Amino acid sequence: MKLGGNVYDLREVAGAFGDLGTLIPFLVGYITINRLDPVGILVAFGLFKIVVGLYFKTPVPVQPMKAIGTAAITQAATIPPGAIWASGLFTGLFWLVMGLTGAVTWIARITSRPVVHGLVLGLGLGFILEGVKMMATMPLLSAAAGVLTFFLLSRERIPAMLVLLGVGVGVAIVREPDLLAEIGRMSLLFRLPEFGLSKIGWNDLLIGVLVLGLPQVALTLGNAIITTVEENNSIFPDRPLTVRTVAIDHGIMNLVGASLGGIPMCHGAGGLAGHVRFGARTGGSLVMHGIFVLFLGLFLADSVATMFRLLPTAILGLILCVGGLELAAGVRGGMPEKSDRYVLILTAGLSMWNMGLGYAAGLALWYAFRRRWVQV
């Protein structure tokens, strides 16, 4: 079925789950380690997946902000929930201002193509490495599922993602037979998210801005804005995005999300590549996934931890690895100048460690070559 420029079919359903490799691990950490109420998190994600799918009409993912999520989960003893919401407020205000003033457009304009391609390549390779680490938890399952996935991806009549998810659920139930009983005890319980802003103190604001928010800025600029726009516009030139629109979108998304008690959210080129690789071609995949996530948040939030256990880490790692392969393989070469290749490789290598450092170093080297301060 086609409606409003989006397609709603089995292929789009399969592609909708193409970013689970990054989505679920962070959600599990926030809910089980930081003890955040899953209602606000899931409702915010579901709501904005629907909005983004309807507005952009391409499978632009809605994901947790990775730098903030990693710091909040690994330092949970010193990061209260209020600080997480405060970081969302700061992030939302920052990108709203950057978008409305046009500052983000200026930054994108001075960013050279080798730097952009380097960011995309580094992100893809980083996803592959992280995915392989997750796959190593069950190497035999990963190998068998990997062979099956690539076999099915070359035969579009059978949605590879849906088969892969089925394999994951089957393995999880075999390993934990009690899961079936727990699923049988699940019941619908309607709950609305609580208003999170009233629980933010001055100490939360300080931690949220300095410890969580500021380190995320460079990663958001590189991955969630510049490379997402580049990836989207290269795959869907008929439905282009602008960095200004995506920055404003980040602002609105996080201001509303923090108010609902959600976590900082962003887009990402890796998630986009994952959606596309598994079949998504329109925003319909996000709309359908968003409705599902919104239903979980409103009616099954108390049982979501049980549902997450249905997908083994190895399967999530394989999904992440396939998305990384798609992203890295999509980098266009065609750079006859050796200096441009130097910039691309330096940016990619450093971006695997720190996206902000990779961006800054690549841009500095590119301008140094152009002004003939250095030569190769």
C-alpha positions in Angstrom: 0.0 0.0 0.0 1.3 3.5 -0.9 0.0 6.5 1.1 1.3 10.0 1.3 4.6 9.2 -0.5 5.4 6.3 1.8 5.0 2.6 1.1 3.6 0.2 3.7 4.5 -3.5 2.8 6.4 -6.5 4.1 9.7 -5.2 2.7 9.3 -1.9 4.6 8.5 -3.9 7.8 11.7 -5.9 7.4 13.8 -2.7 6.8 12.2 -1.0 9.9 14.3 -3.2 12.2 17.6 -2.5 10.5 18.9 -0.3 13.3 18.2 -2.6 16.2 21.9 -3.3 16.7 22.4 0.2 18.0 18.9 0.9 19.4 18.3 -2.1 21.8 21.7 -2.1 23.6 21.3 1.5 24.7 17.6 1.1 25.6 18.5 -1.9 27.8 21.3 0.1 29.5 19.1 3.1 30.2 16.3 1.0 31.6 18.2 -1.6 33.6 21.3 0.3 34.7 20.1 3.9 34.9 16.6 2.8 36.1 14.8 5.2 33.8 11.0 4.6 33.3 10.7 2.8 29.9 7.4 4.6 29.2 8.9 8.0 28.5 11.7 6.5 26.5 9.5 4.3 24.3 6.8 6.9 23.8 9.3 9.5 22.7 11.0 7.1 20.3 7.7 5.9 18.9 6.3 9.4 18.4 9.3 10.7 16.6 9.8 7.7 14.4 6.3 8.3 13.1 6.9 12.1 12.7 10.2 11.6 10.9 8.9 9.0 8.6 5.9 11.1 7.6 7.9 14.3 7.1 11.1 13.1 5.5 9.6 10.2 3.6 12.9 8.3 3.7 14.1 5.7 6.4 16.1 8.2 8.4 16.6 6.5 11.8 15.8 7.8 15.2 18.4 6.5 17.6 19.9 7.2 21.1 22.8 9.7 21.1 25.8 7.5 21.5 28.3 9.7 23.5 25.7 10.7 26.0 24.3 7.1 26.2 27.8 5.6 26.8 28.7 8.1 29.5 25.3 7.8 31.2 25.3 4.0 31.3 29.0 3.4 32.2 28.9 6.2 34.9 25.4 5.4 36.2 26.4 5.8 39.8 27.2 9.5 39.3 24.7 10.4 36.5 21.2 10.9 37.9 18.1 10.7 35.6 17.7 14.4 35.8 21.1 14.9 34.2 20.1 12.7 31.3 17.0 14.8 30.7 19.1 18.0 31.1 21.5 16.9 28.4 18.5 16.4 26.2 17.3 19.9 26.8 20.8 21.3 26.2 21.1 19.3 23.0 17.7 20.4 21.8 18.3 24.1 22.4 21.8 23.9 20.9 20.8 22.4 17.6 17.6 24.4 17.3 19.7 27.6 17.5 22.3 26.2 15.1 19.6 25.4 12.6 17.5 28.5 12.9 20.5 30.8 12.7 22.0 29.0 9.7 25.2 28.3 11.6 25.1 24.6 10.8 24.7 25.3 7.1 27.9 27.4 7.2 29.8 24.6 8.9 28.5 22.1 6.3 29.6 24.4 3.5 33.2 24.6 4.6 33.4 20.9 5.1 35.2 19.3 2.2 34.0 16.2 0.4 37.0 14.0 1.4 36.2 14.9 5.1 32.5 13.9 4.6 33.5 10.6 2.9 36.0 9.9 5.6 33.4 10.4 8.3 31.1 8.0 6.5 33.9 5.4 6.1 35.0 5.7 9.7 31.5 5.3 11.0 30.9 2.2 8.8 34.1 0.5 9.9 33.4 1.4 13.5 30.0 -0.3 13.2 31.6 -3.4 11.7 34.2 -3.7 14.6 31.5 -3.2 17.2 29.2 -5.7 15.5 32.0 -8.3 15.3 32.6 -7.9 19.1 28.9 -8.6 19.7 28.9 -11.5 17.3 31.8 -13.1 19.1 29.5 -13.8 22.1 28.0 -16.7 20.0 30.4 -17.3 17.1 28.7 -20.4 15.7 25.3 -18.7 15.7 26.8 -15.6 14.2 28.5 -17.5 11.4 25.4 -19.5 10.5 23.1 -16.4 10.7 25.5 -14.4 8.6 25.6 -16.9 5.8 21.8 -17.1 5.9 21.4 -13.3 5.9 23.6 -12.7 2.9 21.9 -15.5 1.0 18.5 -14.0 1.7 19.6 -10.5 1.0 20.3 -11.5 -2.6 16.8 -12.8 -2.9 14.4 -10.0 -2.2 11.3 -12.1 -2.2 12.2 -13.3 1.3 12.7 -10.5 3.9 16.1 -11.4 5.4 15.5 -9.3 8.6 12.2 -11.1 9.5 13.9 -14.5 9.1 16.9 -13.3 11.1 14.6 -12.0 13.9 12.8 -15.4 13.9 16.1 -17.2 14.3 17.1 -15.0 17.2 13.8 -15.5 19.0 14.1 -19.3 18.5 17.6 -19.4 19.8 16.7 -17.3 22.8 13.8 -19.5 23.7 15.9 -22.7 23.4 18.6 -21.1 25.7 16.0 -19.8 28.2 12.9 -22.0 28.1 11.4 -19.9 31.0 11.0 -17.0 28.5 7.9 -18.5 27.1 6.3 -18.6 30.5 7.3 -15.0 31.1 5.9 -13.9 27.8 2.6 -15.7 28.7 2.3 -13.7 31.9 2.6 -10.4 30.0 -0.5 -8.2 30.2 -1.5 -4.9 28.8 -1.3 -1.9 31.2 -1.9 1.6 30.0 0.5 4.2 31.3 1.4 7.7 30.2 4.9 9.2 30.5 5.6 11.5 33.4 6.7 15.1 32.9 10.5 14.9 33.3 11.5 18.6 33.5 10.1 19.2 37.0 12.7 16.7 38.3 15.8 18.5 37.0 17.9 20.3 39.6 20.8 22.7 39.2 23.3 19.9 39.7 21.6 17.9 37.0 21.9 20.9 34.6 25.6 21.2 35.4 26.3 17.4 34.8 23.9 17.3 31.8 25.6 20.1 30.0 29.3 19.7 30.8 29.6 15.9 31.3 27.0 14.6 28.8 25.9 17.3 26.4 29.1 19.1 25.2 31.1 15.9 24.3 28.1 14.8 22.1 28.1 18.0 19.9 30.9 16.9 17.6 29.5 13.4 17.2 26.1 14.8 16.4 27.5 17.2 13.8 29.5 14.5 12.1 27.3 11.5 12.2 23.7 12.6 12.9 23.7 15.7 10.6 26.5 15.9 8.0 26.9 12.2 7.2 23.2 11.4 7.5 22.3 14.2 5.0 25.1 13.0 2.7 24.0 9.3 2.9 20.3 10.2 2.4 20.9 12.5 -0.5 23.1 10.0 -2.3 20.6 7.1 -1.9 17.4 9.2 -2.4 18.3 12.2 -4.6 14.6 12.7 -5.3 13.9 13.3 -1.6 16.9 15.4 -0.4 17.5 16.7 3.1 19.3 19.8 4.3 21.6 20.1 7.3 19.5 23.0 8.5 16.2 21.0 8.5 17.9 18.0 10.2 19.5 20.3 12.9 16.1 21.9 13.6 14.6 18.5 13.7 17.2 17.4 16.3 16.2 20.5 18.4 12.5 19.8 18.4 13.0 16.1 18.9 15.1 16.4 22.0 13.2 19.3 23.6 9.9 17.3 23.4 11.6 14.0 24.2 13.2 15.3 27.4 9.9 16.8 28.5 8.3 13.3 28.2 11.1 11.7 30.3 12.9 10.3 27.2 16.6 10.0 26.4 18.6 12.2 24.0 17.8 11.1 20.4 19.5 11.7 17.1 19.7 10.4 13.5 22.6 8.5 12.1 24.0 7.4 8.7 24.7 3.9 10.0 21.1 3.3 11.0 20.0 4.7 7.6 22.3 2.2 5.9 20.9 -0.6 8.0 17.3 0.3 7.2 18.1 0.4 3.5 20.1 -2.8 3.4 17.3 -4.8 4.9 14.7 -3.4 2.5 13.4 0.0 3.6 13.0 2.6 0.8 10.5 5.1 2.3 9.5 6.6 5.6 6.8 3.9 5.8 9.2 1.7 7.6 9.7 4.3 10.3 6.0 4.9 10.7 5.2 1.2 11.2 8.1 0.7 13.6 7.1 3.9 15.4 3.5 2.6 15.9 4.9 -0.6 17.3 7.3 1.1 19.7 4.6 3.6 20.8 2.3 0.7 21.6 5.0 -1.0 23.6 5.5 2.2 25.6 1.9 2.9 26.3 0.7 -0.7 27.0 3.7 -3.0 27.6 6.4 -0.9 29.1 6.7 -3.0 32.2 7.4 -6.1 30.1 9.8 -4.6 27.6 12.9 -6.0 29.4 11.6 -9.5 28.8 11.0 -8.8 25.1 14.5 -7.5 24.7 15.8 -10.9 25.9 14.3 -12.5 22.8 17.1 -11.1 20.7 20.6 -12.5 21.5 23.5 -10.1 21.4 25.1 -12.0 18.5 22.0 -11.3 16.3 22.1 -7.6 17.2 25.8 -7.6 16.4 25.2 -9.1 13.0 22.5 -6.5 12.2 25.0 -3.8 13.2 27.8 -5.3 11.2 25.6 -5.5 8.0 24.6 -1.9 8.4 28.3 -0.9 8.8 29.2 -2.9 5.7 26.5 -1.1 3.7 27.6 2.3 4.9 31.4 1.8 4.3 30.8 0.2 0.9 28.7 3.2 -0.2 31.7 5.6 0.1 32.4 7.0 -3.3 36.0 7.1 -4.4 36.9 9.0 -7.5 39.5 11.2 -5.8 42.5 11.5 -8.2 44.5 13.7 -5.9 46.6 11.9 -3.4 46.1 14.7 -0.9 42.3 14.1 -0.9 42.9 10.4 -0.3 45.2 11.3 2.7 42.4 13.4 4.1 39.8 10.7 3.7 41.9 8.0 5.3 43.0 10.2 8.2 39.4 11.3 8.9 38.1 7.7 8.7 40.8 6.3 11.0 40.4 9.0 13.7 36.6 8.9 13.4 36.6 5.3 14.5 38.0 6.5 17.8 36.5 10.0 18.1 34.2 11.5 15.5 34.9 15.1 16.6 38.7 14.6 16.4 38.4 12.9 13.0 36.4 15.8 11.7 38.7 18.5 13.0 41.9 16.8 11.9 40.6 15.9 8.5 39.4 19.5 7.9 42.6 21.0 9.1 44.7 18.7 6.9 42.5 19.5 3.8 43.0 23.2 4.2 46.7 22.8 4.8 46.9 20.9 1.5 44.9 23.6 -0.3 47.0 26.4 1.0 50.2 24.4 0.3 51.4 24.5 3.8 52.1 20.7 3.5 52.5 18.5 0.4 52.5 14.7 -0.3 
